[in-house]
């Protein structure tokens, strides 16, 4: 840390201000007690004592207690300001402790507490100033120190308007400092809030740029290959239409699948680019699209036995419906990839009192241990994000069984409860 940073850190520290205020308050309390005793001795016709009386010693100790409390003025600003003001109104103490506490009231407290505390401190300051200006010499008055050239010279009491002006000037000075520090504190807080917002916006811009880059790469690579696949499938369909109906049908199915995959890819890329767009979110297939997904899978030649029972799909949160669709899609894709030609059993049940349950079973061609790839890992993560559960295991007959349960959650826009 260089010298400049050390100086800045020292300037931001608060302990040294507390030390300076404590020394100033100690001097003011000591002088206030001495001046008060001098005024009392003169009023009683006594000569000044060499040793202060017990009452004045106790009063000085009480002033020391107020100075100690001043170190907690940031934690209890208005309590210290009002409490010390009441004590100053009752005893001949100096108001500096209350004035210092008032600074923190102006910086940290609500306007109601500011008004109440300022009223108490102003009354205490006027009372202390009035007592001090009743002194007729520099021994009994702090303010005569500024006008008396010789110590002990009798000057007489101040005019009645003098404590009023002194109180107004002192209060204006401390209130002005407190108000300026309050504005500075609020400006710092506002600036910090702006910096946080700017940082969040910067992160969002960076994430959006990364999403755009990924979307471009996916579009250029996968979109290009899907286009080639569609073109070649169309050419194969045209060449075999008159010679082999079965091969032509397969080519037609490949071409249609490539076209549908391209459309799905475009939708997903739009969601990637604009994830918060509600119109795009609605374009993602939901739970209502599961029957069409099953029909499409059967049309592609999979041996699939499916039972789909969906009740009240319109009352299901769209995000949960989309998760259910993606889970079924992943299970069918996983079975087609790892167990081609094997039969698949699929059961989907969805209703408000039950939630969404998805069960799938298919024989495995590989007899080795189950290895969870990206598909099953992504399935678990997707289900966990919506508060669901997913279980995958292989039974004794070598059948891969998957069970997924999703909670039923109503859309956020509707206030409904399950029957």
CORKAQUI-V303493 format. One line per field, one symbol per residue. phi: phi as a letter, one per 20 degrees, with the letter a starting at -180 (. if undefined). A space follows every 50 residues. Layout:
# CORKAQUI-V303493
phi = ???
This chain:
# CORKAQUI-V303493
phi = .efffffffffffdfffffffffffffffffffffffffffffemefgff dffgfffffffffffffffffdffecfffffffffffffeceeeefffff ffgffffdeffffffffffffffffffffffffffdbffdbffffedeec fnffdnffffefffffffffffffffffffffffffffffffffffffff ffffffffffffffffffffeffffffffffffffffffdfedbffffff fffffffffffffffffffffffcfeffffffffgdffefgffffffffe nfecdccccccmffeeggfffffffffffffffffffecfnefcdccccb bgfdnddcccbbfeeeefffdeeffffffffffffdneccccbdefemee dccccdfecfgffdeccff
